[in-house]
């Protein structure tokens, strides 16, 4: 009987792996498509010294034997083992099933880590959850600790759109089935464009994973997908692998061709920046508001990433309003389309560089003026 099917071995092996024996993490690069550089890594679990090496049978067996939470907690600890040496301005993504979020052993891992800024928690789409509201306490704890949420394998299940609406993730990872041979499939390109539009409307990053060929990568770049992952870009490895040379060359060549085709790609947010005072603690805003000319303060974390705006000088405690973060080189028309989909669409846009660091704000009146001016220029 193959090892994967041996019921006698699984309980022993699962208990050993859950205790950390023979379990470790490797890290696959995530690439900024526009710049061709690494901006993050996904932690993936590996098993050494066992007759079963593939992760999928392990997690399936853990579910069958009632040890899913224990094994996933051990995998998370292995993923975080090298977190302290993560390169600057890079994020780390970790996988956890939503069905174990409320388990004590999983909650303990988050407590051990404390500050989760720079961590993205991926929730796979194929796990069926009847009531996402029951997970809100644990999801809110993760958000409060600074973590962002991602939906993994988006597009692989019927309930995907409902989950995206319920979670409003910061990242949407496209299922590999949508990526394979996308350069030869018009329907797949149309579907990725649709998901990309949705991601932009909810202020989420879109990531294409499973890229194995240059044709797939260039097609996704042409579609405007900002983040990419796959063997063509970099295989799972010890910390912290660089981008594969051929992938970097492919993206560099494409960037030069795009630049040569013409620099008139349109007006971007960079031309319309305003620079209100910046604080790293909301309590510091009162001092900034002592200047009568100040009507807005930006709250950033200690890594220069924008968190929110504060805009009420009369309140004893300044009113904190989460802002929409957007790349400073985004076209003004695209930014305006995203801005009007927000509940509080009049709040200024928090502009960041490619590493997510704050560079300024664009106020909505100025954005409207930029859009209307551009429209006047093309009116016959």
C-alpha positions, 0 to 999 in steps of 0.5 A: 500500500502506498505511504499516502494511503497507509492509515497506520502511519498517518497519526504518528507522522502527523503528530511528529510534524505538528510538533515541528519535526521534519517540517520547514518552510520555503519561500517563493518570490512575488514580483512587481510586474511594472518594475521586475523586482521582488516585493514579497514572498509566499511561505510554502510548507515542505516535509523532510524525512517522511515517505510522503513529501507532497504537502497536499496529502499531509493537509488532507490527512490532517483534516481526516484525522482531526489534526488540521489545526495542529498541523497548520499552526506548525506550518505557520510557525515554520513560515515565520521562522525567518520573518526577522530577516525579510528584506526591506519593503517586502511582505510575507504571505502565509496560508491558513484555512478559514476553518481553523482560524478560531482554533486555540493553537492557531490563535497562539501563533498570531499572539506569538508574532504580535505585530503582523504588519507586513504579513498577508494571510491567505484564505484559500477559496476552495474551503467551504464556509457556511457563515463568514460572519462567524469568522469576523472576530478572528479576522478583525483580530488579524486586521487589528494586529496589522495583517492584511487578508488575501483570497487565494485561488480566486476563480476556482469555486462558485462561491468566490464572488460572494467571498470576495464581497464578504471579506473585501481582501487586500489581495486577490490571487488568481487561480492557476487554471486562469493563468495557464496558456492565457496568452492563447486564450481570449476568454481567460484574458477577458475574465482576468480583466474583469477580476482586475476591474473588480479588484481595483474597485475594492482597492485590492492588489491582483496577483497572478500565480502559477506563471511558467512561461514568458508568454503568460507573463507578458500577457498578464503585464499587458493586462495590467496585473500588478503582481506575479508569482510562478516558477518562471519568476522564481521557484520556492527556495531558502530565504530570500531568492531573487527574480529569475534572470530570464523573467527579469529580462522579459519584463525589462525588455517589455518596459523599454518597448513600452517607453519607446512607444511613447511617453504620452500615457496620460496624466497621473496622480503624481502631478496633483500631490498635496503634502499635509503633515504626517504623524505616526500616532493619532494623538500627535494630530492635535499639535499639527492642527494648531496651524490654522492652515492645516485641515488634514493630517495623514497617519502613517505606520513606522514603515512609512505606509499610510493608514488613514487621514485625520480631518476633524480639528474640533473633536477632542480625539481626531476622527480617523478615516481609513483612506484609499491607497493607490500608486502615485503613478496611476492615471487620474481617470483610473483613480477617479473611477476607483474613488467614486466606488467608495462609501466615503468617496470624498476622502483624499487618496493616499498615494504610495510608491511601488513599495507602499510608502506614503508620498502624498495625497490627492484631494478629490476636487483636484482629481475632478479638475484633472479629469475634466481638464483632460476631457476638455482636451479631447473634446472635438 
